[in-house]
Amino acid sequence: MSVRLLDSLDDGRVTSFSVSTAPSIANEYDGKWVVREVSNRVDFVLDGCGLSELVEATEIGGLDNQVTPFEFVTVDARSVMAGEAPFEDWIPDTSRIPILVCPCGDLCCGALTVRLSRDTSGVQWSEWAWENHMDPAQPLPSLPVCHFESTTYAETLRDAERLALANRDPMTRVRVRQPGPWWRNIFRIPQERTDADAMLGWLHAEAVIPALGKADGDYADFLINMDSAQTLLAGAASSNGELDRHQRTEAIDALIAVDQSPHRISLPRETLDAVRWHLEHLQR
């Protein structure tokens, strides 16, 4: 984001408006499994700059775990974004619209909102805020006032609807089993453990979508590096031995490749922490 861009968006001229995609991260706890899904969500593009990028530079920072109204199959997102229907019935005021909300769909979890105004000259977004309808709204004055042509605004909402429909399925799904044995987790949650057994357990993440054998391109290389590190470290642990110099170098190279890959966002936080924990110990 640049100051020049924000100034130009706030001078009353018409703002170009289109849609693209941005990654959306969802974390779940499924029984004994920790699961992370990465999907593509709609991202609004204002004068060539993605809203995700603009928001990341504000006081609230990145919102990669938030989604737009278009990601909800039970919501008439075009009507919500047009100010014709509320996102939730218990908030009937349609003069403020949610742009990014929690994937659970509850506005009380917090949402990026904006005031929607319409007149004969077009559509305007202004008075951005982060609000949860319990605490006072947090204004975000660094985000721009945007002026859209009515026809462009309606067409872009239709494009957003089509784009969301084409990206319903997750791009990646990775899960990792919470490490045992169970008696070590009696007095603390597994995520608080930093012993070697737990860190080895967190490292053993499993790619579900796509599976290791079905991935391609850079993501396949990423999963191969993960698998290589897992195999080397598990082998040493099972034999109560240590990695030899060649194995240590191979494990370090594989872990560094994982940690530096943009695909690391597909890993559960606990697994990425374990990658860095093993790197630190191997590089001593």
Buried (B, 14 or more C-beta within 10 A) or exposed (E): BEEEBBEEBBEEEEBBBBBBBBBBBBEEEEEEBBBBBBBBBBBBBBBEBBBBBBBBEBEBEEBBBBBBBBBBEEBBBBBBBBBEBBBBEEEEEBEBBBBBBBBEBEBBBBBBBBBBBBEEEBBBBBBBBBBBBEEEBBEBEBBBBBBBBBEBBBEBBEBBBEBBEEBEEBBBBBBBBBBEEEEBBEEEEBBEBEEEEBBBBBBBBBBBBBEBEEBEEEBBBBBBBBBBBBBBBBEBEEEEEEBEEEBBEBBBEBBBBBBEBEBBEBBBEBBBBBBBBBBEEBEE
